[in-house]
């Protein structure tokens, strides 16, 4: 695998137990031997263009009382709180009034998987998800390309 590919959520992901019929789930993978923590740190170290998108998002959603916390901390990867972590998978994310959101970063069979699960609570959550989806895909693909790039530079 030489590029980022869309794939199925790995069957042993902890996200599988959360999925309901109306939830959003996607998963992408790239060839890499990085651990979930190493990959998550790269994934959540957004490039400047993605940080700008997050700032714009935060300025808009704060007017609706949605979370705009982008602080980093010891139990976070980037600004996402870590919910669970093992040698194979790291789960991070948060619940907000419009939706629940988690990412899974999984290392399996020489690949890193980045999966996103979203459970909208209401119409606002569904509208928000539809609005950010094109940007989500760009950010995810860029993040995994950076994971692969770092992995390749370590192996040369």
Buried (B, 14 or more C-beta within 10 A) or exposed (E): EEEBBEBEBBEEBBBBEBBEEEBBBBBBBBBBBBBBBBBBBBBBEBEEEBEEBBEEBBEEBEEEEBBBEBEEEEEBBBBBBBBEBEEBBBBBBBEBEBBBBBBBBBBBEEBBBBBBBBBBEEEBBBEBBEEBBEBBBEBBBBBBBBBBEBBEEEEE
